[in-house]
């Protein structure tokens, strides 16, 4: 197989070299043509046309070269490891069995015969889901049946078979043991050779409008989702592009961590952004509170403040906004002036008068659109009258020849007046662009005042909504919007203006969904109305709010999303950590017995008890030095950012990397970060800092300790200054070891 791949690679490299020479020649021609004398107007016009033609030639040549380079990279990967699976099948209408090889991408010989099948091909599902005997697999033409005679698994590295064995399992534990026992990299790796049956169900689901994946920590849900994106791009190659998929990531670190998975499978990365980035783009000029700000501050919220937040983030609040918009009378709409250079250009009274001309039977958004069109008409009239003013004529008279040809291009005019009007209009249009933008963006409706007015209409027990509105306005003065207000504000704006929806996107993926409110998820569904949604998370990894059972969550989402086909897939087996770490983490939870540990053995988690801060610092320092002998990255996880800064300062001579929500990469060595920034990540060795009763004494912190413990792949150590949290000591003592001080020899 490798010989055939090498032949194809050599042939492709020859084509690439030829394409590279052609690109260089085209670029050289472009460079020569761009140096034509541009002093004469006729020369300039002619040269411009030729340059545009040359640009097109360069673009096509570069694209052809890029395609060939991508093919070479794929063949290079195949050359190192051509395949990882083989299935022998016997169709009813065939005399002899057929052996099919499964790899990371397909490969055919010069005659078009497939020698390796892409892991996403319909028949490859047999490798992941099938057991020996009669099997069924889906194809574009419908369900097909065959008999699976043999399933063989391989580990191939640089052309050498490291492991090879036959199995009747979906993917055998032996292959998983080897893959999971490796050290963690800076980037997540693809899992195509070790996809489990339940993960394969997630990956190949093309029917569900709403797919909810509930997976325990380390169950491979994020990996499965990335393979799902790769599968969808393969499955719908003709109708789906990577730019039509968006993934909401928990943070930028995570975005960077997963950035290599799709390229390793020969696909472009989908669009990726955090919830904070999404809100800040849509509420330009405002600073929207981030999840990290909330995690840092939420512990200090009063019960009343938390009640307000919970209410604003529920479906009832969204329903009230929709009801408010439907019943809002014209007199209550908060119109705003459109200003230009400090003076009123369109007065809010004039705008309201325009709005009131249209029938009340129309929805507000329809009347807003008609108002917008009328304002544009009036702006055009103002532009026409402005052209005749002295300031415009002065600019026309002083225009340079270069600027003239930039504005005019190759146009010809019947008269001087026509030419004068055309140039004048261009000048005024540019000057009044700020007005046009204000009309286009619906700035003539003061959405923030409208939202504050909406708040004052509410009446619920124990909440002073007048005061809530005052707090919102006070934050607004500082250009700040609380996280719980962002989605409702945007929804109200969209309902009043008819804007805010994007029908281009076909799929929306949301990771760490338990950190999103129902209100935020409902707004995202509103913002991407054509998209199918895949939500993944772990209800046990919820910080600072109550756990919602998966079935109840699916019911709520199905109702609020109003979808026909909703599916819930639950992953209870954890693959990330050793069995000892998984069992310890699971024991921290009241229902942890549902979590199944993978049978990869390792050392027990160790709790190190220090009497004081100095002892804890010495233990932490020695522990870091010891762990670095075996692992490339050691993560020290803390309760909050203040604690992370403290730990970083204690270890400053060891050059730790203190991470915050602005970091985009995960360095090697010692990294220190608050736990909420580590969600979605995994580390070879984890040190939990100060798991004392004083620091983690409340049931409130049970989920936080679980998240900390479940980040560790191979080693977990926990340092306590003083008495250990009862959340730990109350579990079975056989699940962890205790040391009074750090014994380096152990």
Protein Blocks (a to p, Z undefined) as FASTA:
>chain_A
ZZmmmmmmmmmmmmmmmmmmmmmmmmmmmmmmmmgcfkbmklmmmmmmmmmmmmmmmmmm
mmmmmmmmmmmmmmmmmmmmmbfbdcddddfkbcbdcdddddfbdcddfkopafbdcfkb
mklmmmmmpccdjdddddfkbccddddfbdcddddeehiafbdcddfbfbdfklmmmmmm
pccdfbdcdfklmccfklmmmmmmckbmbdcddddehklmmmmmmmmmmmmmmmmmmlcc
fklcccddfbfklmmmmmmmmmmnopacdddddfklmmmmmmghiacddfklmmmmmmmp
cfklmmmmmmmmmmklmmmmmmmmmmmcfklpccddddeehiafbdfklmmmmmmmpcfk
bcfklmmmmmmmmmmmmmmmmmmmmmmpmklmmmmmmpcfklmmmmnmmaccfbfklmmm
mmmmmmmmmmmmmmmmmmmnopmbcfklmmmmmmmmpccehiafklmmmmmmmmmmnopa
cfklmmmmmmmmmmmnopaiafkbmbdcdehkllpcfklmmmmmmmmmmbccdddddfkl
cghiacddfklmmmmmmmmnopabdcddddfbdfkbcfklmmmmmmmpmklmmpccdfbd
cddddddddfbfklmmmmmmmmmmmmmmmpmbdcdddfblmlmmmmmmmmmmnopacddf
kbcbdcehjddddfklmgoiacfbacdehiafklmmcfklmmmmmmmmmmpmkbccddde
hjddfklmmpcfklpccdfbdcfkZZ
